[in-house]
């Protein structure tokens, strides 16, 4: 290209950050307000969207310059199966806080699904989604 460098834009042209998405992290947890939920446990499914600039990783091909999704999956899996919470909102908040403390991300979206929630009518899924970002 005539020896001229081509300017490279960080992030998308709109100024939004890039994303890493990990869906369907599943573990048995003991979350809920009922005794049987705490005693017997049930499956919880978590989806994570990380918001970050992927250009440094993309141009360097260096894993250290992005969020390692294997480590992310292990972190989330451990939290799901760890300390019990009454509310899935508290579980989601704990996951978001841990992700922000561990990975070089600007923001994280966390969705916690409770597909076996004790609801007396037929339903497909119940979930909460939150977004947390660095201050």
Backbone as CSV, one residue per row, in Angstrom:
resi,resn,N_x,N_y,N_z,CA_x,CA_y,CA_z,C_x,C_y,C_z
1,UNK,0.831,-1.194,0.000,0.000,0.000,0.000,0.867,1.246,0.000
2,UNK,1.831,1.323,-0.868,2.690,2.490,-1.043,3.465,2.841,0.219
3,UNK,3.694,1.851,1.114,4.470,2.119,2.310,3.754,2.929,3.368
4,UNK,2.489,3.257,3.139,1.734,4.035,4.120,1.028,3.091,5.074
5,UNK,1.006,3.470,6.335,0.280,2.653,7.303,-1.207,2.995,7.243
6,UNK,-1.995,1.995,7.518,-3.438,2.166,7.520,-3.887,2.363,8.968
7,UNK,-4.616,3.441,9.255,-5.075,3.627,10.626,-6.052,2.518,11.014
8,UNK,-5.909,2.056,12.235,-6.785,1.005,12.743,-7.602,1.577,13.878
9,UNK,-8.880,1.371,13.797,-9.807,1.898,14.805,-9.972,0.860,15.914
10,UNK,-10.023,1.321,17.151,-10.263,0.445,18.288,-11.755,0.262,18.482
11,UNK,-12.173,-0.987,18.673,-13.595,-1.265,18.863,-14.343,-1.104,17.551
12,UNK,-15.639,-1.103,17.621,-16.450,-0.992,16.417,-16.519,0.466,15.966
13,UNK,-16.919,0.704,14.719,-17.037,2.080,14.224,-18.017,2.915,15.047
14,UNK,-18.968,2.266,15.690,-19.942,3.013,16.490,-19.385,3.410,17.853
15,UNK,-18.185,2.908,18.171,-17.602,3.209,19.477,-17.967,2.203,20.551
16,UNK,-18.792,1.218,20.200,-19.151,0.186,21.158,-18.011,-0.806,21.337
17,UNK,-17.958,-1.420,22.479,-16.933,-2.418,22.729,-17.291,-3.730,22.047
18,UNK,-16.288,-4.578,21.901,-16.486,-5.918,21.367,-17.045,-6.800,22.479
19,UNK,-17.448,-8.012,22.123,-18.000,-8.914,23.132,-17.419,-10.313,23.011
20,UNK,-17.344,-10.971,24.153,-17.100,-12.403,24.254,-18.345,-12.960,24.934
21,UNK,-18.954,-13.966,24.327,-20.204,-14.529,24.841,-19.977,-15.986,25.208
22,UNK,-20.412,-16.355,26.389,-20.356,-17.742,26.849,-21.738,-18.083,27.397
23,UNK,-22.404,-19.025,26.740,-23.780,-19.364,27.113,-23.859,-20.779,27.663
24,UNK,-24.795,-20.970,28.596,-25.138,-22.310,29.036,-24.235,-22.936,30.076
25,UNK,-23.540,-22.121,30.873,-22.731,-22.679,31.955,-23.707,-23.261,32.979
26,UNK,-23.643,-24.551,33.198,-24.640,-25.237,34.009,-24.004,-25.929,35.196
27,UNK,-24.647,-25.778,36.350,-24.195,-26.462,37.564,-25.376,-26.632,38.496
28,UNK,-25.247,-27.575,39.396,-26.257,-27.749,40.435,-25.977,-26.743,41.532
29,UNK,-27.015,-26.013,41.900,-26.899,-25.026,42.965,-27.989,-25.238,43.997
30,UNK,-27.843,-24.576,45.114,-28.766,-24.732,46.244,-29.397,-23.390,46.595
31,UNK,-29.809,-22.677,45.574,-30.347,-21.333,45.729,-31.865,-21.376,45.740
32,UNK,-32.457,-20.566,46.596,-33.906,-20.482,46.655,-34.365,-20.180,48.070
33,UNK,-35.614,-19.808,48.184,-36.158,-19.434,49.493,-36.825,-20.608,50.200
34,UNK,-37.041,-21.713,49.489,-37.710,-22.864,50.093,-36.694,-23.877,50.616
35,UNK,-37.058,-24.545,51.712,-36.167,-25.533,52.324,-35.750,-26.620,51.336
36,UNK,-36.696,-27.106,50.524,-36.375,-28.187,49.584,-35.376,-27.731,48.522
37,UNK,-35.383,-26.453,48.159,-34.400,-25.944,47.191,-33.003,-25.954,47.795
38,UNK,-32.918,-25.580,49.041,-31.626,-25.566,49.746,-31.133,-26.982,50.026
39,UNK,-32.051,-27.895,50.277,-31.698,-29.269,50.616,-31.339,-30.089,49.372
40,UNK,-32.201,-30.035,48.353,-32.063,-30.923,47.194,-31.265,-30.324,46.046
41,UNK,-31.249,-29.008,45.952,-30.574,-28.356,44.837,-31.322,-28.532,43.531
42,UNK,-30.851,-27.835,42.518,-31.456,-27.893,41.189,-30.480,-27.272,40.195
43,UNK,-30.702,-27.500,38.895,-29.784,-26.917,37.904,-30.021,-25.416,37.733
44,UNK,-28.921,-24.707,37.564,-28.931,-23.292,37.213,-28.074,-23.149,35.964
45,UNK,-28.486,-22.263,35.085,-27.785,-22.044,33.827,-27.447,-20.558,33.739
46,UNK,-26.188,-20.256,33.404,-25.742,-18.871,33.346,-25.181,-18.555,31.963
47,UNK,-25.587,-17.398,31.445,-25.038,-16.844,30.211,-24.268,-15.578,30.580
48,UNK,-23.103,-15.411,29.961,-22.232,-14.272,30.246,-21.896,-13.555,28.943
49,UNK,-21.966,-12.235,28.965,-21.472,-11.415,27.856,-20.440,-10.459,28.445
50,UNK,-19.207,-10.575,27.974,-18.138,-9.675,28.395,-18.006,-8.564,27.363
51,UNK,-17.883,-7.331,27.831,-17.701,-6.172,26.954,-16.274,-5.672,27.135
52,UNK,-15.486,-5.732,26.058,-14.085,-5.332,26.121,-13.578,-5.045,24.712
53,UNK,-12.418,-4.467,24.644,-11.776,-4.189,23.360,-10.949,-5.410,22.989
54,UNK,-11.330,-6.098,21.922,-10.627,-7.306,21.500,-9.493,-7.042,20.514
55,UNK,-9.304,-5.791,20.128,-8.243,-5.496,19.163,-6.855,-5.901,19.674
56,UNK,-6.489,-5.620,20.924,-5.151,-6.039,21.373,-4.921,-7.544,21.240
57,UNK,-5.917,-8.344,21.559,-5.785,-9.795,21.408,-5.785,-10.192,19.937
58,UNK,-6.633,-9.554,19.167,-6.737,-9.895,17.751,-5.489,-9.568,16.956
59,UNK,-4.842,-8.478,17.287,-3.643,-8.091,16.536,-2.379,-8.766,17.046
60,UNK,-2.390,-9.200,18.309,-1.199,-9.836,18.874,-1.306,-11.359,18.925
61,UNK,-2.515,-11.885,18.823,-2.762,-13.325,18.955,-2.267,-13.827,20.315
62,UNK,-2.452,-12.999,21.341,-1.950,-13.274,22.692,-3.121,-13.469,23.645
63,UNK,-3.244,-14.658,24.201,-4.330,-14.989,25.123,-4.356,-14.070,26.337
64,UNK,-3.209,-13.598,26.761,-3.135,-12.729,27.941,-3.802,-11.368,27.704
65,UNK,-4.129,-11.046,26.447,-4.708,-9.738,26.133,-6.212,-9.799,25.920
66,UNK,-6.825,-10.888,26.392,-8.270,-11.046,26.301,-8.754,-11.741,27.565
67,UNK,-10.016,-12.087,27.616,-10.581,-12.833,28.735,-10.586,-14.315,28.365
68,UNK,-9.934,-15.125,29.146,-9.824,-16.564,28.914,-11.164,-17.210,29.252
69,UNK,-11.902,-17.649,28.248,-13.258,-18.126,28.510,-13.286,-19.466,29.237
70,UNK,-12.215,-20.235,29.192,-12.144,-21.453,30.006,-12.096,-21.114,31.490
71,UNK,-11.278,-20.130,31.830,-11.209,-19.675,33.225,-12.514,-19.022,33.650
72,UNK,-13.149,-18.290,32.737,-14.446,-17.680,33.020,-15.477,-18.749,33.354
73,UNK,-15.538,-19.801,32.558,-16.494,-20.886,32.792,-16.266,-21.539,34.148
74,UNK,-15.016,-21.781,34.503,-14.704,-22.400,35.794,-15.106,-21.495,36.956
75,UNK,-14.852,-20.203,36.827,-15.223,-19.250,37.879,-16.731,-19.259,38.097
76,UNK,-17.489,-19.133,37.016,-18.946,-19.080,37.120,-19.498,-20.407,37.652
77,UNK,-18.999,-21.512,37.159,-19.436,-22.830,37.607,-19.241,-22.977,39.115
78,UNK,-18.100,-22.533,39.606,-17.823,-22.606,41.041,-18.767,-21.756,41.878
79,UNK,-19.124,-20.591,41.370,-20.045,-19.717,42.105,-21.454,-20.318,42.125
80,UNK,-21.893,-20.869,41.003,-23.219,-21.490,40.970,-23.307,-22.597,42.019
81,UNK,-22.293,-23.425,42.097,-22.298,-24.548,43.028,-21.840,-24.209,44.425
82,UNK,-21.504,-22.970,44.669,-20.968,-22.547,45.965,-22.022,-22.062,46.938
83,UNK,-21.707,-20.991,47.604,-22.566,-20.416,48.642,-24.003,-20.243,48.151
84,UNK,-24.981,-20.738,48.932,-26.376,-20.587,48.498,-26.913,-19.177,48.744
85,UNK,-27.795,-18.749,47.847,-28.487,-17.467,47.967,-29.983,-17.719,47.941
86,UNK,-30.746,-16.841,48.564,-32.199,-16.922,48.456,-32.650,-16.570,47.043
87,UNK,-32.045,-15.546,46.470,-32.507,-14.989,45.199,-31.488,-15.197,44.080
88,UNK,-31.998,-15.460,42.862,-31.080,-15.556,41.734,-30.501,-14.182,41.390
89,UNK,-31.153,-13.122,41.834,-30.585,-11.784,41.673,-29.264,-11.669,42.433
90,UNK,-29.198,-12.248,43.624,-27.964,-12.223,44.424,-26.885,-13.085,43.783
91,UNK,-27.282,-14.218,43.219,-26.331,-15.065,42.497,-25.747,-14.307,41.310
92,UNK,-26.597,-13.647,40.542,-26.134,-12.877,39.380,-25.198,-11.744,39.798
93,UNK,-25.532,-11.058,40.864,-24.696,-9.957,41.353,-23.318,-10.459,41.771
94,UNK,-23.281,-11.594,42.450,-22.008,-12.181,42.889,-21.154,-12.578,41.695
95,UNK,-21.775,-13.166,40.692,-21.038,-13.547,39.482,-20.477,-12.307,38.795
96,UNK,-21.289,-11.272,38.630,-20.834,-10.051,37.959,-19.659,-9.419,38.702
97,UNK,-19.749,-9.360,40.014,-18.664,-8.781,40.817,-17.372,-9.572,40.648
98,UNK,-17.479,-10.891,40.638,-16.292,-11.736,40.484,-15.675,-11.591,39.091
99,UNK,-16.514,-11.504,38.077,-16.005,-11.348,36.711,-15.270,-10.017,36.564
100,UNK,-15.844,-8.949,37.072,-15.185,-7.638,36.984,-13.868,-7.617,37.755
101,UNK,-13.792,-8.366,38.842,-12.565,-8.408,39.647,-11.487,-9.279,39.012
102,UNK,-11.873,-10.178,38.110,-10.938,-11.174,37.597,-10.472,-10.913,36.171
103,UNK,-11.320,-10.318,35.343,-11.023,-10.206,33.921,-10.945,-8.748,33.475
104,UNK,-10.152,-8.471,32.430,-9.974,-7.096,31.940,-11.140,-6.652,31.058
105,UNK,-12.299,-6.511,31.666,-13.500,-6.146,30.918,-14.028,-4.806,31.410
106,UNK,-14.702,-4.098,30.523,-15.319,-2.827,30.903,-16.683,-3.050,31.534
107,UNK,-17.370,-4.106,31.075,-18.706,-4.408,31.594,-18.994,-5.883,31.373
108,UNK,-19.978,-6.375,32.125,-20.410,-7.763,31.988,-21.925,-7.826,32.098
109,UNK,-22.539,-8.643,31.248,-23.960,-8.967,31.361,-24.041,-10.394,31.892
110,UNK,-24.862,-10.604,32.904,-25.039,-11.925,33.501,-26.525,-12.262,33.459
111,UNK,-26.844,-13.407,32.891,-28.206,-13.927,32.932,-28.174,-15.246,33.689
112,UNK,-28.981,-15.326,34.741,-29.122,-16.565,35.513,-30.503,-17.137,35.219
113,UNK,-30.516,-18.367,34.726,-31.756,-19.098,34.432,-32.001,-20.103,35.559
114,UNK,-33.240,-20.218,35.954,-33.652,-21.200,36.957,-34.783,-22.027,36.326
115,UNK,-34.424,-23.002,35.468,-35.430,-23.708,34.689,-36.345,-24.625,35.493
116,UNK,-35.957,-24.976,36.702,-36.788,-25.856,37.539,-37.366,-25.091,38.730
117,UNK,-37.563,-23.801,38.562,-38.101,-22.971,39.652,-39.445,-23.539,40.118
118,UNK,-39.713,-23.453,41.424,-40.964,-23.986,41.954,-42.150,-23.066,41.645
119,UNK,-42.618,-23.165,40.410,-43.760,-22.379,39.937,-44.866,-23.377,39.609
120,UNK,-46.068,-23.108,40.063,-47.169,-24.077,39.951,-47.877,-24.116,38.610
121,UNK,-47.453,-23.335,37.658,-48.059,-23.373,36.326,-46.977,-23.730,35.313
122,UNK,-47.348,-24.287,34.166,-46.334,-24.605,33.162,-45.591,-23.341,32.709
123,UNK,-44.268,-23.458,32.587,-43.444,-22.343,32.116,-42.205,-22.912,31.451
124,UNK,-41.583,-22.111,30.632,-40.386,-22.540,29.928,-39.104,-22.227,30.662
125,UNK,-39.039,-21.050,31.272,-37.807,-20.617,31.919,-38.125,-19.391,32.752
126,UNK,-37.348,-19.179,33.776,-37.359,-17.916,34.502,-35.895,-17.479,34.611
127,UNK,-35.645,-16.209,34.391,-34.270,-15.726,34.384,-34.222,-14.265,34.800
128,UNK,-33.077,-13.875,35.323,-32.791,-12.466,35.573,-31.527,-12.111,34.796
129,UNK,-31.484,-10.885,34.302,-30.307,-10.393,33.591,-29.913,-9.052,34.175
130,UNK,-28.613,-8.904,34.408,-28.112,-7.615,34.873,-26.841,-7.265,34.129
131,UNK,-26.540,-5.984,34.084,-25.292,-5.486,33.515,-24.590,-4.684,34.586
132,UNK,-23.323,-4.993,34.763,-22.488,-4.238,35.696,-21.243,-3.794,34.955
133,UNK,-20.752,-2.595,35.292,-19.563,-2.087,34.631,-18.635,-1.469,35.662
134,UNK,-17.438,-1.218,35.217,-16.464,-0.565,36.106,-16.931,0.865,36.372
135,UNK,-16.644,1.343,37.565,-17.076,2.693,37.951,-16.377,3.745,37.118
